Amino acid sequence: MTTHIRQRFIVGNWKMHTTAFEAQQLAKGIVDGIGTADHVTAVVCPPFPYLALVGDMLKGSSVALGAQNMYPETEGAFTGEVSPTMLLDLGCKYVILGHSERRHKLGESDGFINQKVRCALDSGLDVILCVGETLEQRESNQMETLLDRQLKLGLAGVSSESLPHLSIAYEPVWAIGNAEHHATPQQAQDAHAVLRRQFSQIFGETEAHRLTIQYGGSVVADNTAAFLSRHGVDGALIGGASLKADEFLAIIRAGIFEIEAEMQPV
Ligand code: PGA
């Protein structure tokens, strides 16, 4: 197998935060500070109402636009929902699917998430599929079974041709928005190894080797290097810390530093 260095993938999930003015200021701060961001793919995912506004501000920059969710139909009578076609129309390249807040607070099932994954990929969006166990599941040794289920059900029917447009975010539910209780880099590395093995059982070793897996759960500028220096931790999905331009930029810089270190000949 040839050595394949995966770009670092840094995604800001703004969740249900910011006003239009704040979204504009935040996007401006990121665009002004980012530069070329070599070897890092940087993405911001604002709330739906600000996608057009933020998308306009990102034009010509190295930051891509993503959405936090979508409905798995291209159009139709689905009051209040947003289609992949609309997201593409607004300039989105990415969509986050299966976030734990949607699984646990809005009751999304693996089957529904799978419909979204397939519809998004068929429509031409790049999918960030979130998986992760609760504390109870971890403590009762169900983590591996749970990740296997979320992966298998979430990716059912996905073709190998779509895989360049898919990444996985490992987000242990107990570590999200919880600075006191974030996962250790070792826990993240171990879970990523589990996911990569499970992925290889579905799609084969070469595809698993190519797969980008990012960690999410209370990543901040100060702990980014500790996560991203771990083997198999290819990026970060960031909530709270992505709402401050300086902090988000520092996370991106840490990503650039780590990939450049990895690319150095030994
Ligand atoms: P957090 O959120 O960085 O605030 O923990 C991460 C996420 O939910 O994607």
Residues whose N, C-alpha, C, O or C-beta is under 5 A from the ligand:
A	BS01	PGA	N13 A175 I176 G177 N178 G216 G217 S218 V219 L237 I238 G239 G240 A241
